[in-house]
Amino acid sequence: MKKSAEANGVAVHGPVNQGDFLKNLGIEQRAEMLRLNADEKQAIDITAAEHRLTDPGQMGTLFKVMALTKPDQPTPAAFPEPKEIS
């Protein structure tokens, strides 16, 4: 998909691991905010879900995330900036 998009002049961002993507979007901070108002069972469930989504041994590296944009658009949130070519 990446090669095909690039061959057609589309800017490709990623792929990046799901865990890294979610961490860059702030999943850890969001989970902490949810735990502040959660009861004990809910807090345990939130922590387990965060772990399942981001841990490399769970879904963190199982799925990849890619974004396609027009070449003149900024890098989408949570994706690393393209490296400068010297």
N, C-alpha and C positions, 0 to 999 in steps of 0.2 A: 504494500500500500504506500509506504514511504517513497520508494523509488518511482512509482507511478505518479504520485502527487508532485514530486520534485520535477519530474520530466515534463509536467504540464504547467510549470511555473507557479506552483502553490508552495507557500512557506510551510515547512513541517517543523513542529515543535514536539520533541520527544522521539521515540517513546521513553517514558520514565516509569519506574515501578509505582504501583498503586500506593504503597506505603509512603514513599517519598512525596508523591503528589499530595496525598491527604495531609501529611505533616506540614508541607509548604503552604497549604491552604489554612492551617491552624486547627487541625482536628484535636490536638492535645489541649489547646486552650479552650476549645468549645466543649470538650468532654469535661474539663474541670469546672466550667461554668454550670453545666448540667448537674454535676455531682453536688454542687453547693446547695441546691434546692431539692435534692433527691433523698428518699428514705434509704435505709441500708441496702435493701434488696435492689432498688433501682440503681444505686451507686455501683454495686457489684456488677450488675448487668451492663452499665455504661462502660465500665473498665474492661469487661470481657469483650464487648463489641469493638471498642477501640483497639484492643490487642489483636483481635481476629482480623480486623481490616488492615492493620499496619505492620504486624510482626512478619519478618522474613520467613519464618517457619509456618505461617498461616497463609493469609491472602496477600500479604504485603509485597511479595515478589511474584505471585502467581499471575496477577493481571497487570497489564501495562496501559498507560494512558498516552494518547497522542492528540494533538490539536492541529488543525489545518486552517491557515489564514491566507489572506491576500498578502503578497510580499511586503507591501508598505504598511502593514498593520503592526502595532506593538506586540511584543511577546505576551501571550496570555498569562494570567495569574497562575502561580505555582510551577511554572516551567522555568528552567534555567535560561538565562540570556545566552544567545548564540555567542560562541567564541569568536574573537577577532581573528581574522586571517592576516598574517603578516607576510 
